[in-house]
Amino acid sequence: MMPRTLLSAGKTPWTWAGGGMLAGALLAVLVFAPARWLAAAVNQGSGGLALLEDARGTVWNGSATLTLTGGAGSLDAATLPSRLGWQIQPLGTGLQVKLTAPCCLATPWAWQVHPTWGAGRLNVSDTPSNWPAQMLAGLGTPFNTLALQGNLALKPSGLQIVWAAGRVQMTGQLKLEVQDLSSRLTNLRPMGSYQLTLIGGSTPTLQLNTLTGPLQLSGSGQWVGDKLRFNGEATSAAEHQAALANLLNIIGRRSGARSIIKLG
């Protein structure tokens, strides 16, 4: 009978070979994971509001058609004019995600994610971008009724989001300039240009200002926990009130010539 020690020694190479094959297979699955896996994760994580359709490539380097919808059962949908590309790379203890979109990004937009146990940090590069306002119609009510047109210029600055113990904190700011906005509810084109500014801190704040145009929008708000409390108003000069009447009725609660906007 062969000694036990020789039997054990004889099995060792096969054990290592089997382990190596398994590790290699797992690595191949990880490296070449299809882009549709990421698309499925985005679909589920967004509750069906953002869909990555016709996904190509891998989880780490791929592209897809981005479509915004009103969620499960919604008939509303709007698709980005160009494909959305991504490249995901290891970065220290986290990952760096670079997004590309010929229609909307002149240079790649970098997001750095650093997860830890039960917490994490997201750093967003100061990359400006321009998105078609028509995309909002895909989200359903009230955007499908408003049928907005114009340009959404997004400008982050030192934006960092940290989450821990169920709480989210933000530093830096995010500006959204809504340029040359128009709607099918009025023949005034454009209605105006506006700026939304989200400012981080212990209690993030939101400011709405009018840059130019016959429709005047203003307001301010705060994020309390995960809820936004916002108070604002929409007004117009007397000569434009008739043309903007339908729009003012939808934006908020009418009070004479004003429309009162209240959230939260």
ROLOVEX-859789 format. One record per residue (C-alpha): residue number from 1; x, y, z. Coordinates in pm, 1 decimal, always signed. Example, Ala and Ser with C-alpha at 12.3 -4.5 7.8 and 13.67 -1.06 7.14 Angstrom:
REM residues 2
<rec><pos>1</pos><X>+1230.0</X><Y>-450.0</Y><Z>+780.0</Z></rec>
<rec><pos>2</pos><X>+1367.0</X><Y>-106.0</Y><Z>+714.0</Z></rec>
END
This chain:
REM residues 264
<rec><pos>1</pos><X>+0.0</X><Y>+0.0</Y><Z>+0.0</Z></rec>
<rec><pos>2</pos><X>+129.7</X><Y>+346.9</Y><Z>-85.6</Z></rec>
<rec><pos>3</pos><X>+220.6</X><Y>+555.9</Y><Z>+218.8</Z></rec>
<rec><pos>4</pos><X>-33.0</X><Y>+822.8</Y><Z>+320.2</Z></rec>
<rec><pos>5</pos><X>+228.2</X><Y>+1095.0</Y><Z>+279.6</Z></rec>
<rec><pos>6</pos><X>+282.1</X><Y>+999.6</Y><Z>-84.0</Z></rec>
<rec><pos>7</pos><X>-94.0</X><Y>+998.1</Y><Z>-150.0</Z></rec>
<rec><pos>8</pos><X>-123.8</X><Y>+1348.3</Y><Z>-6.9</Z></rec>
<rec><pos>9</pos><X>+176.0</X><Y>+1464.8</Y><Z>-204.9</Z></rec>
<rec><pos>10</pos><X>+27.9</X><Y>+1314.8</Y><Z>-521.6</Z></rec>
<rec><pos>11</pos><X>-299.5</X><Y>+1501.5</Y><Z>-478.6</Z></rec>
<rec><pos>12</pos><X>-142.6</X><Y>+1840.8</Y><Z>-412.9</Z></rec>
<rec><pos>13</pos><X>-63.8</X><Y>+1938.6</Y><Z>-777.4</Z></rec>
<rec><pos>14</pos><X>-417.0</X><Y>+1849.3</Y><Z>-886.4</Z></rec>
<rec><pos>15</pos><X>-562.0</X><Y>+2050.1</Y><Z>-598.3</Z></rec>
<rec><pos>16</pos><X>-355.6</X><Y>+2354.3</Y><Z>-696.8</Z></rec>
<rec><pos>17</pos><X>-444.5</X><Y>+2305.8</Y><Z>-1063.1</Z></rec>
<rec><pos>18</pos><X>-815.2</X><Y>+2287.2</Y><Z>-982.2</Z></rec>
<rec><pos>19</pos><X>-792.0</X><Y>+2594.7</Y><Z>-762.1</Z></rec>
<rec><pos>20</pos><X>-601.2</X><Y>+2780.6</Y><Z>-1030.5</Z></rec>
<rec><pos>21</pos><X>-858.5</X><Y>+2694.3</Y><Z>-1294.8</Z></rec>
<rec><pos>22</pos><X>-1140.0</X><Y>+2809.1</Y><Z>-1068.2</Z></rec>
<rec><pos>23</pos><X>-960.5</X><Y>+3135.1</Y><Z>-986.6</Z></rec>
<rec><pos>24</pos><X>-891.9</X><Y>+3192.8</Y><Z>-1354.7</Z></rec>
<rec><pos>25</pos><X>-1254.5</X><Y>+3130.9</Y><Z>-1444.7</Z></rec>
<rec><pos>26</pos><X>-1374.8</X><Y>+3371.8</Y><Z>-1175.9</Z></rec>
<rec><pos>27</pos><X>-1125.0</X><Y>+3635.0</Y><Z>-1294.1</Z></rec>
<rec><pos>28</pos><X>-1240.4</X><Y>+3593.7</Y><Z>-1653.6</Z></rec>
<rec><pos>29</pos><X>-1603.9</X><Y>+3633.7</Y><Z>-1547.5</Z></rec>
<rec><pos>30</pos><X>-1512.0</X><Y>+3947.5</Y><Z>-1351.8</Z></rec>
<rec><pos>31</pos><X>-1300.1</X><Y>+4104.1</Y><Z>-1628.0</Z></rec>
<rec><pos>32</pos><X>-1532.7</X><Y>+4019.5</Y><Z>-1916.2</Z></rec>
<rec><pos>33</pos><X>-1864.5</X><Y>+4063.9</Y><Z>-1733.0</Z></rec>
<rec><pos>34</pos><X>-2109.0</X><Y>+4184.3</Y><Z>-2001.5</Z></rec>
<rec><pos>35</pos><X>-2235.7</X><Y>+4541.2</Y><Z>-2002.6</Z></rec>
<rec><pos>36</pos><X>-2593.5</X><Y>+4415.3</Y><Z>-1969.5</Z></rec>
<rec><pos>37</pos><X>-2515.3</X><Y>+4322.8</Y><Z>-1607.5</Z></rec>
<rec><pos>38</pos><X>-2443.4</X><Y>+4688.8</Y><Z>-1532.9</Z></rec>
<rec><pos>39</pos><X>-2754.7</X><Y>+4789.4</Y><Z>-1727.1</Z></rec>
<rec><pos>40</pos><X>-2966.6</X><Y>+4557.8</Y><Z>-1512.6</Z></rec>
<rec><pos>41</pos><X>-2815.8</X><Y>+4704.4</Y><Z>-1194.2</Z></rec>
<rec><pos>42</pos><X>-2885.8</X><Y>+5064.0</Y><Z>-1305.8</Z></rec>
<rec><pos>43</pos><X>-3241.5</X><Y>+4973.1</Y><Z>-1402.8</Z></rec>
<rec><pos>44</pos><X>-3308.6</X><Y>+4815.3</Y><Z>-1063.9</Z></rec>
<rec><pos>45</pos><X>-3125.5</X><Y>+5080.0</Y><Z>-861.8</Z></rec>
<rec><pos>46</pos><X>-3315.4</X><Y>+5367.0</Y><Z>-1028.9</Z></rec>
<rec><pos>47</pos><X>-3652.7</X><Y>+5200.5</Y><Z>-993.0</Z></rec>
<rec><pos>48</pos><X>-3685.3</X><Y>+5190.4</Y><Z>-1370.5</Z></rec>
<rec><pos>49</pos><X>-3641.2</X><Y>+5567.6</Y><Z>-1409.9</Z></rec>
<rec><pos>50</pos><X>-3306.6</X><Y>+5531.5</Y><Z>-1593.5</Z></rec>
<rec><pos>51</pos><X>-3257.9</X><Y>+5254.4</Y><Z>-1849.3</Z></rec>
<rec><pos>52</pos><X>-2931.2</X><Y>+5157.8</Y><Z>-2018.9</Z></rec>
<rec><pos>53</pos><X>-3060.1</X><Y>+5000.5</Y><Z>-2339.6</Z></rec>
<rec><pos>54</pos><X>-2866.9</X><Y>+4819.1</Y><Z>-2613.8</Z></rec>
<rec><pos>55</pos><X>-2571.7</X><Y>+4784.9</Y><Z>-2374.4</Z></rec>
<rec><pos>56</pos><X>-2244.7</X><Y>+4688.3</Y><Z>-2546.2</Z></rec>
<rec><pos>57</pos><X>-1900.7</X><Y>+4598.5</Y><Z>-2418.1</Z></rec>
<rec><pos>58</pos><X>-1829.8</X><Y>+4501.1</Y><Z>-2058.4</Z></rec>
<rec><pos>59</pos><X>-1914.8</X><Y>+4623.9</Y><Z>-1710.9</Z></rec>
<rec><pos>60</pos><X>-1575.4</X><Y>+4795.3</Y><Z>-1709.8</Z></rec>
<rec><pos>61</pos><X>-1571.0</X><Y>+4950.4</Y><Z>-2056.1</Z></rec>
<rec><pos>62</pos><X>-1893.2</X><Y>+4985.6</Y><Z>-2249.2</Z></rec>
<rec><pos>63</pos><X>-2172.1</X><Y>+5203.6</Y><Z>-2378.7</Z></rec>
<rec><pos>64</pos><X>-2550.1</X><Y>+5209.0</Y><Z>-2397.1</Z></rec>
<rec><pos>65</pos><X>-2846.7</X><Y>+5420.6</Y><Z>-2496.8</Z></rec>
<rec><pos>66</pos><X>-2972.6</X><Y>+5616.7</Y><Z>-2194.5</Z></rec>
<rec><pos>67</pos><X>-3350.3</X><Y>+5642.7</Y><Z>-2166.3</Z></rec>
<rec><pos>68</pos><X>-3542.7</X><Y>+5819.4</Y><Z>-1890.1</Z></rec>
<rec><pos>69</pos><X>-3890.9</X><Y>+5688.5</Y><Z>-1807.0</Z></rec>
<rec><pos>70</pos><X>-4165.7</X><Y>+5745.8</Y><Z>-1555.3</Z></rec>
<rec><pos>71</pos><X>-4094.2</X><Y>+5407.6</Y><Z>-1393.1</Z></rec>
<rec><pos>72</pos><X>-4272.4</X><Y>+5074.7</Y><Z>-1406.6</Z></rec>
<rec><pos>73</pos><X>-4589.5</X><Y>+5087.6</Y><Z>-1616.3</Z></rec>
<rec><pos>74</pos><X>-4517.3</X><Y>+5436.0</Y><Z>-1752.5</Z></rec>
<rec><pos>75</pos><X>-4570.0</X><Y>+5507.4</Y><Z>-2122.3</Z></rec>
<rec><pos>76</pos><X>-4338.7</X><Y>+5810.4</Y><Z>-2112.7</Z></rec>
<rec><pos>77</pos><X>-3981.0</X><Y>+5776.3</Y><Z>-2235.2</Z></rec>
<rec><pos>78</pos><X>-3708.1</X><Y>+6006.0</Y><Z>-2368.0</Z></rec>
<rec><pos>79</pos><X>-3372.2</X><Y>+5895.4</Y><Z>-2506.6</Z></rec>
<rec><pos>80</pos><X>-3039.9</X><Y>+6080.1</Y><Z>-2504.6</Z></rec>
<rec><pos>81</pos><X>-2936.6</X><Y>+6188.0</Y><Z>-2858.3</Z></rec>
<rec><pos>82</pos><X>-2603.3</X><Y>+6001.8</Y><Z>-2836.5</Z></rec>
<rec><pos>83</pos><X>-2480.5</X><Y>+5687.8</Y><Z>-2664.2</Z></rec>
<rec><pos>84</pos><X>-2354.7</X><Y>+5710.1</Y><Z>-2306.9</Z></rec>
<rec><pos>85</pos><X>-2014.3</X><Y>+5549.3</Y><Z>-2256.5</Z></rec>
<rec><pos>86</pos><X>-1836.3</X><Y>+5448.6</Y><Z>-1938.2</Z></rec>
<rec><pos>87</pos><X>-1495.9</X><Y>+5331.1</Y><Z>-1824.8</Z></rec>
<rec><pos>88</pos><X>-1449.9</X><Y>+5192.3</Y><Z>-1472.8</Z></rec>
<rec><pos>89</pos><X>-1100.7</X><Y>+5153.6</Y><Z>-1326.0</Z></rec>
<rec><pos>90</pos><X>-960.8</X><Y>+5065.5</Y><Z>-981.0</Z></rec>
<rec><pos>91</pos><X>-841.5</X><Y>+5369.8</Y><Z>-788.5</Z></rec>
<rec><pos>92</pos><X>-670.0</X><Y>+5299.4</Y><Z>-457.1</Z></rec>
<rec><pos>93</pos><X>-936.6</X><Y>+5158.0</Y><Z>-229.4</Z></rec>
<rec><pos>94</pos><X>-1216.4</X><Y>+5255.3</Y><Z>-466.3</Z></rec>
<rec><pos>95</pos><X>-1317.3</X><Y>+5299.0</Y><Z>-828.1</Z></rec>
<rec><pos>96</pos><X>-1307.2</X><Y>+5578.0</Y><Z>-1084.1</Z></rec>
<rec><pos>97</pos><X>-1592.2</X><Y>+5602.9</Y><Z>-1332.6</Z></rec>
<rec><pos>98</pos><X>-1545.7</X><Y>+5810.7</Y><Z>-1647.5</Z></rec>
<rec><pos>99</pos><X>-1859.3</X><Y>+5898.4</Y><Z>-1844.3</Z></rec>
<rec><pos>100</pos><X>-1865.3</X><Y>+6011.2</Y><Z>-2207.1</Z></rec>
<rec><pos>101</pos><X>-2149.1</X><Y>+6137.9</Y><Z>-2426.7</Z></rec>
<rec><pos>102</pos><X>-2071.8</X><Y>+6318.2</Y><Z>-2755.1</Z></rec>
<rec><pos>103</pos><X>-2398.0</X><Y>+6515.0</Y><Z>-2734.3</Z></rec>
<rec><pos>104</pos><X>-2347.3</X><Y>+6652.4</Y><Z>-2388.5</Z></rec>
<rec><pos>105</pos><X>-1989.9</X><Y>+6617.8</Y><Z>-2255.6</Z></rec>
<rec><pos>106</pos><X>-1692.4</X><Y>+6789.6</Y><Z>-2421.1</Z></rec>
<rec><pos>107</pos><X>-1454.0</X><Y>+6595.8</Y><Z>-2192.6</Z></rec>
<rec><pos>108</pos><X>-1506.4</X><Y>+6279.0</Y><Z>-1982.5</Z></rec>
<rec><pos>109</pos><X>-1687.0</X><Y>+6328.5</Y><Z>-1652.1</Z></rec>
<rec><pos>110</pos><X>-1503.3</X><Y>+6152.7</Y><Z>-1368.9</Z></rec>
<rec><pos>111</pos><X>-1668.7</X><Y>+6014.8</Y><Z>-1054.8</Z></rec>
<rec><pos>112</pos><X>-1451.3</X><Y>+5865.2</Y><Z>-780.4</Z></rec>
<rec><pos>113</pos><X>-1623.0</X><Y>+5620.4</Y><Z>-546.4</Z></rec>
<rec><pos>114</pos><X>-1457.1</X><Y>+5511.3</Y><Z>-219.9</Z></rec>
<rec><pos>115</pos><X>-1679.5</X><Y>+5260.5</Y><Z>-37.0</Z></rec>
<rec><pos>116</pos><X>-1614.6</X><Y>+5141.0</Y><Z>+317.7</Z></rec>
<rec><pos>117</pos><X>-1808.3</X><Y>+4913.5</Y><Z>+550.5</Z></rec>
<rec><pos>118</pos><X>-2154.9</X><Y>+5073.5</Y><Z>+577.9</Z></rec>
<rec><pos>119</pos><X>-2031.0</X><Y>+5406.7</Y><Z>+442.2</Z></rec>
<rec><pos>120</pos><X>-1862.8</X><Y>+5568.4</Y><Z>+145.4</Z></rec>
<rec><pos>121</pos><X>-1756.4</X><Y>+5882.6</Y><Z>-37.6</Z></rec>
<rec><pos>122</pos><X>-1825.7</X><Y>+6012.3</Y><Z>-389.1</Z></rec>
<rec><pos>123</pos><X>-1612.2</X><Y>+6284.9</Y><Z>-548.7</Z></rec>
<rec><pos>124</pos><X>-1741.8</X><Y>+6444.2</Y><Z>-870.0</Z></rec>
<rec><pos>125</pos><X>-1503.7</X><Y>+6624.5</Y><Z>-1106.6</Z></rec>
<rec><pos>126</pos><X>-1569.3</X><Y>+6989.3</Y><Z>-1199.4</Z></rec>
<rec><pos>127</pos><X>-1670.8</X><Y>+6892.4</Y><Z>-1552.7</Z></rec>
<rec><pos>128</pos><X>-1939.7</X><Y>+7110.1</Y><Z>-1714.4</Z></rec>
<rec><pos>129</pos><X>-2201.3</X><Y>+6940.5</Y><Z>-1929.8</Z></rec>
<rec><pos>130</pos><X>-2503.5</X><Y>+7030.2</Y><Z>-2140.8</Z></rec>
<rec><pos>131</pos><X>-2816.9</X><Y>+6815.5</Y><Z>-2158.2</Z></rec>
<rec><pos>132</pos><X>-3138.3</X><Y>+6858.1</Y><Z>-2361.0</Z></rec>
<rec><pos>133</pos><X>-3432.9</X><Y>+6968.3</Y><Z>-2147.3</Z></rec>
<rec><pos>134</pos><X>-3653.3</X><Y>+6744.6</Y><Z>-2364.3</Z></rec>
<rec><pos>135</pos><X>-3512.5</X><Y>+6445.2</Y><Z>-2171.5</Z></rec>
<rec><pos>136</pos><X>-3718.4</X><Y>+6546.5</Y><Z>-1866.6</Z></rec>
<rec><pos>137</pos><X>-4042.4</X><Y>+6459.8</Y><Z>-2047.3</Z></rec>
<rec><pos>138</pos><X>-3949.7</X><Y>+6094.2</Y><Z>-2013.4</Z></rec>
<rec><pos>139</pos><X>-3994.4</X><Y>+6115.4</Y><Z>-1635.0</Z></rec>
<rec><pos>140</pos><X>-4369.2</X><Y>+6160.8</Y><Z>-1672.9</Z></rec>
<rec><pos>141</pos><X>-4586.9</X><Y>+6407.2</Y><Z>-1480.5</Z></rec>
<rec><pos>142</pos><X>-4555.1</X><Y>+6706.0</Y><Z>-1478.3</Z></rec>
<rec><pos>143</pos><X>-4271.8</X><Y>+6714.6</Y><Z>-1733.1</Z></rec>
<rec><pos>144</pos><X>-4467.2</X><Y>+6531.6</Y><Z>-2002.5</Z></rec>
<rec><pos>145</pos><X>-4736.7</X><Y>+6800.9</Y><Z>-1979.2</Z></rec>
<rec><pos>146</pos><X>-4488.2</X><Y>+7088.6</Y><Z>-1980.2</Z></rec>
<rec><pos>147</pos><X>-4291.8</X><Y>+6942.3</Y><Z>-2276.6</Z></rec>
<rec><pos>148</pos><X>-3991.2</X><Y>+7160.4</Y><Z>-2198.1</Z></rec>
<rec><pos>149</pos><X>-3729.6</X><Y>+7254.6</Y><Z>-2455.0</Z></rec>
<rec><pos>150</pos><X>-3397.4</X><Y>+7423.8</Y><Z>-2395.6</Z></rec>
<rec><pos>151</pos><X>-3052.0</X><Y>+7348.2</Y><Z>-2261.0</Z></rec>
<rec><pos>152</pos><X>-2960.4</X><Y>+7223.2</Y><Z>-1913.3</Z></rec>
<rec><pos>153</pos><X>-2605.5</X><Y>+7336.1</Y><Z>-1830.3</Z></rec>
<rec><pos>154</pos><X>-2474.5</X><Y>+7142.6</Y><Z>-1529.9</Z></rec>
<rec><pos>155</pos><X>-2174.4</X><Y>+7287.9</Y><Z>-1343.8</Z></rec>
<rec><pos>156</pos><X>-2041.5</X><Y>+7100.9</Y><Z>-1037.1</Z></rec>
<rec><pos>157</pos><X>-1779.8</X><Y>+7266.6</Y><Z>-815.6</Z></rec>
<rec><pos>158</pos><X>-1593.6</X><Y>+7074.2</Y><Z>-545.7</Z></rec>
<rec><pos>159</pos><X>-1888.8</X><Y>+6837.8</Y><Z>-516.8</Z></rec>
<rec><pos>160</pos><X>-1844.3</X><Y>+6558.9</Y><Z>-261.6</Z></rec>
<rec><pos>161</pos><X>-2109.7</X><Y>+6331.8</Y><Z>-112.6</Z></rec>
<rec><pos>162</pos><X>-2041.1</X><Y>+6123.7</Y><Z>+198.4</Z></rec>
<rec><pos>163</pos><X>-2278.5</X><Y>+5865.9</Y><Z>+343.2</Z></rec>
<rec><pos>164</pos><X>-2248.8</X><Y>+5687.6</Y><Z>+677.3</Z></rec>
<rec><pos>165</pos><X>-2488.5</X><Y>+5538.9</Y><Z>+932.0</Z></rec>
<rec><pos>166</pos><X>-2785.6</X><Y>+5613.7</Y><Z>+708.8</Z></rec>
<rec><pos>167</pos><X>-2700.2</X><Y>+5983.7</Y><Z>+678.6</Z></rec>
<rec><pos>168</pos><X>-2583.7</X><Y>+6171.8</Y><Z>+369.5</Z></rec>
<rec><pos>169</pos><X>-2370.0</X><Y>+6486.1</Y><Z>+377.0</Z></rec>
<rec><pos>170</pos><X>-2271.7</X><Y>+6706.2</Y><Z>+87.0</Z></rec>
<rec><pos>171</pos><X>-1997.6</X><Y>+6963.9</Y><Z>+37.9</Z></rec>
<rec><pos>172</pos><X>-1932.0</X><Y>+7189.7</Y><Z>-258.9</Z></rec>
<rec><pos>173</pos><X>-2205.5</X><Y>+7303.6</Y><Z>-492.5</Z></rec>
<rec><pos>174</pos><X>-2392.1</X><Y>+7213.3</Y><Z>-807.7</Z></rec>
<rec><pos>175</pos><X>-2529.3</X><Y>+7475.6</Y><Z>-1045.6</Z></rec>
<rec><pos>176</pos><X>-2792.5</X><Y>+7406.7</Y><Z>-1308.2</Z></rec>
<rec><pos>177</pos><X>-2851.9</X><Y>+7679.4</Y><Z>-1565.9</Z></rec>
<rec><pos>178</pos><X>-3174.5</X><Y>+7625.6</Y><Z>-1758.5</Z></rec>
<rec><pos>179</pos><X>-3109.2</X><Y>+7821.5</Y><Z>-2076.9</Z></rec>
<rec><pos>180</pos><X>-3368.1</X><Y>+7948.1</Y><Z>-2328.4</Z></rec>
<rec><pos>181</pos><X>-3650.5</X><Y>+7746.9</Y><Z>-2177.0</Z></rec>
<rec><pos>182</pos><X>-3975.0</X><Y>+7700.7</Y><Z>-2368.5</Z></rec>
<rec><pos>183</pos><X>-4291.2</X><Y>+7491.2</Y><Z>-2329.1</Z></rec>
<rec><pos>184</pos><X>-4576.4</X><Y>+7378.7</Y><Z>-2550.5</Z></rec>
<rec><pos>185</pos><X>-4814.7</X><Y>+7544.0</Y><Z>-2300.4</Z></rec>
<rec><pos>186</pos><X>-4718.3</X><Y>+7891.2</Y><Z>-2420.9</Z></rec>
<rec><pos>187</pos><X>-4621.0</X><Y>+8054.8</Y><Z>-2749.5</Z></rec>
<rec><pos>188</pos><X>-4360.9</X><Y>+8269.9</Y><Z>-2572.0</Z></rec>
<rec><pos>189</pos><X>-4025.7</X><Y>+8138.2</Y><Z>-2693.3</Z></rec>
<rec><pos>190</pos><X>-3814.6</X><Y>+8143.0</Y><Z>-2494.0</Z></rec>
<rec><pos>191</pos><X>-3985.6</X><Y>+8198.1</Y><Z>-2160.5</Z></rec>
<rec><pos>192</pos><X>-3651.9</X><Y>+8274.5</Y><Z>-1996.9</Z></rec>
<rec><pos>193</pos><X>-3330.9</X><Y>+8139.8</Y><Z>-1848.9</Z></rec>
<rec><pos>194</pos><X>-3292.3</X><Y>+8033.3</Y><Z>-1485.4</Z></rec>
<rec><pos>195</pos><X>-3037.2</X><Y>+7912.6</Y><Z>-1235.8</Z></rec>
<rec><pos>196</pos><X>-3073.9</X><Y>+7648.5</Y><Z>-966.5</Z></rec>
<rec><pos>197</pos><X>-2790.1</X><Y>+7633.8</Y><Z>-713.8</Z></rec>
<rec><pos>198</pos><X>-2748.6</X><Y>+7346.5</Y><Z>-469.1</Z></rec>
<rec><pos>199</pos><X>-2505.6</X><Y>+7439.0</Y><Z>-190.1</Z></rec>
<rec><pos>200</pos><X>-2369.2</X><Y>+7175.1</Y><Z>+45.8</Z></rec>
<rec><pos>201</pos><X>-2327.5</X><Y>+7198.1</Y><Z>+420.5</Z></rec>
<rec><pos>202</pos><X>-2478.6</X><Y>+7055.7</Y><Z>+736.7</Z></rec>
<rec><pos>203</pos><X>-2816.0</X><Y>+7146.9</Y><Z>+583.2</Z></rec>
<rec><pos>204</pos><X>-2789.0</X><Y>+7170.7</Y><Z>+201.2</Z></rec>
<rec><pos>205</pos><X>-2977.1</X><Y>+7462.4</Y><Z>+48.3</Z></rec>
<rec><pos>206</pos><X>-3136.3</X><Y>+7520.8</Y><Z>-291.8</Z></rec>
<rec><pos>207</pos><X>-3171.7</X><Y>+7860.6</Y><Z>-458.4</Z></rec>
<rec><pos>208</pos><X>-3377.8</X><Y>+7941.6</Y><Z>-768.4</Z></rec>
<rec><pos>209</pos><X>-3318.6</X><Y>+8265.9</Y><Z>-959.3</Z></rec>
<rec><pos>210</pos><X>-3424.2</X><Y>+8413.9</Y><Z>-1293.3</Z></rec>
<rec><pos>211</pos><X>-3142.0</X><Y>+8516.3</Y><Z>-1526.4</Z></rec>
<rec><pos>212</pos><X>-3362.1</X><Y>+8667.3</Y><Z>-1796.4</Z></rec>
<rec><pos>213</pos><X>-3705.8</X><Y>+8635.5</Y><Z>-1958.4</Z></rec>
<rec><pos>214</pos><X>-4076.7</X><Y>+8723.5</Y><Z>-1922.8</Z></rec>
<rec><pos>215</pos><X>-4146.7</X><Y>+8435.7</Y><Z>-1682.4</Z></rec>
<rec><pos>216</pos><X>-3993.3</X><Y>+8524.1</Y><Z>-1345.7</Z></rec>
<rec><pos>217</pos><X>-3908.3</X><Y>+8234.7</Y><Z>-1110.2</Z></rec>
<rec><pos>218</pos><X>-3761.1</X><Y>+8262.8</Y><Z>-761.1</Z></rec>
<rec><pos>219</pos><X>-3743.3</X><Y>+8055.5</Y><Z>-446.5</Z></rec>
<rec><pos>220</pos><X>-3530.0</X><Y>+7884.0</Y><Z>-184.5</Z></rec>
<rec><pos>221</pos><X>-3533.0</X><Y>+7560.7</Y><Z>+7.3</Z></rec>
<rec><pos>222</pos><X>-3347.9</X><Y>+7322.9</Y><Z>+236.5</Z></rec>
<rec><pos>223</pos><X>-3292.3</X><Y>+6950.7</Y><Z>+252.7</Z></rec>
<rec><pos>224</pos><X>-3406.3</X><Y>+6826.8</Y><Z>+591.2</Z></rec>
<rec><pos>225</pos><X>-3301.9</X><Y>+6463.1</Y><Z>+614.4</Z></rec>
<rec><pos>226</pos><X>-3398.7</X><Y>+6314.3</Y><Z>+277.4</Z></rec>
<rec><pos>227</pos><X>-3681.8</X><Y>+6562.3</Y><Z>+213.1</Z></rec>
<rec><pos>228</pos><X>-3671.5</X><Y>+6892.5</Y><Z>+27.9</Z></rec>
<rec><pos>229</pos><X>-3867.9</X><Y>+7185.2</Y><Z>+168.5</Z></rec>
<rec><pos>230</pos><X>-3897.6</X><Y>+7454.7</Y><Z>-95.4</Z></rec>
<rec><pos>231</pos><X>-4096.2</X><Y>+7777.1</Y><Z>-124.0</Z></rec>
<rec><pos>232</pos><X>-4104.2</X><Y>+7990.8</Y><Z>-436.0</Z></rec>
<rec><pos>233</pos><X>-4319.5</X><Y>+8179.4</Y><Z>-681.0</Z></rec>
<rec><pos>234</pos><X>-4368.3</X><Y>+8240.1</Y><Z>-1050.7</Z></rec>
<rec><pos>235</pos><X>-4479.1</X><Y>+8576.3</Y><Z>-1188.8</Z></rec>
<rec><pos>236</pos><X>-4485.0</X><Y>+8762.9</Y><Z>-1517.1</Z></rec>
<rec><pos>237</pos><X>-4527.0</X><Y>+9114.4</Y><Z>-1643.9</Z></rec>
<rec><pos>238</pos><X>-4886.9</X><Y>+9220.3</Y><Z>-1715.6</Z></rec>
<rec><pos>239</pos><X>-4839.2</X><Y>+9206.6</Y><Z>-2093.4</Z></rec>
<rec><pos>240</pos><X>-4740.5</X><Y>+8836.2</Y><Z>-2077.0</Z></rec>
<rec><pos>241</pos><X>-4993.3</X><Y>+8708.5</Y><Z>-1821.4</Z></rec>
<rec><pos>242</pos><X>-5244.0</X><Y>+8585.2</Y><Z>-2079.4</Z></rec>
<rec><pos>243</pos><X>-4978.4</X><Y>+8393.1</Y><Z>-2273.0</Z></rec>
<rec><pos>244</pos><X>-4843.0</X><Y>+8234.5</Y><Z>-1953.9</Z></rec>
<rec><pos>245</pos><X>-5176.0</X><Y>+8164.8</Y><Z>-1780.0</Z></rec>
<rec><pos>246</pos><X>-5183.7</X><Y>+7788.8</Y><Z>-1850.2</Z></rec>
<rec><pos>247</pos><X>-4824.2</X><Y>+7746.7</Y><Z>-1741.5</Z></rec>
<rec><pos>248</pos><X>-4874.8</X><Y>+7944.1</Y><Z>-1419.3</Z></rec>
<rec><pos>249</pos><X>-5175.8</X><Y>+7726.9</Y><Z>-1333.3</Z></rec>
<rec><pos>250</pos><X>-4964.4</X><Y>+7410.5</Y><Z>-1356.6</Z></rec>
<rec><pos>251</pos><X>-4646.4</X><Y>+7537.1</Y><Z>-1188.9</Z></rec>
<rec><pos>252</pos><X>-4816.8</X><Y>+7601.2</Y><Z>-856.3</Z></rec>
<rec><pos>253</pos><X>-5121.8</X><Y>+7738.1</Y><Z>-673.5</Z></rec>
<rec><pos>254</pos><X>-5254.1</X><Y>+8056.5</Y><Z>-826.9</Z></rec>
<rec><pos>255</pos><X>-5279.0</X><Y>+8364.3</Y><Z>-607.6</Z></rec>
<rec><pos>256</pos><X>-5378.7</X><Y>+8652.8</Y><Z>-829.9</Z></rec>
<rec><pos>257</pos><X>-5102.2</X><Y>+8714.0</Y><Z>-1079.9</Z></rec>
<rec><pos>258</pos><X>-4862.2</X><Y>+8487.1</Y><Z>-891.1</Z></rec>
<rec><pos>259</pos><X>-4824.1</X><Y>+8111.7</Y><Z>-881.8</Z></rec>
<rec><pos>260</pos><X>-4712.2</X><Y>+7983.2</Y><Z>-541.3</Z></rec>
<rec><pos>261</pos><X>-4466.4</X><Y>+7692.8</Y><Z>-547.5</Z></rec>
<rec><pos>262</pos><X>-4442.7</X><Y>+7481.2</Y><Z>-233.2</Z></rec>
<rec><pos>263</pos><X>-4270.7</X><Y>+7145.6</Y><Z>-184.1</Z></rec>
<rec><pos>264</pos><X>-4237.1</X><Y>+6943.5</Y><Z>+136.0</Z></rec>
END
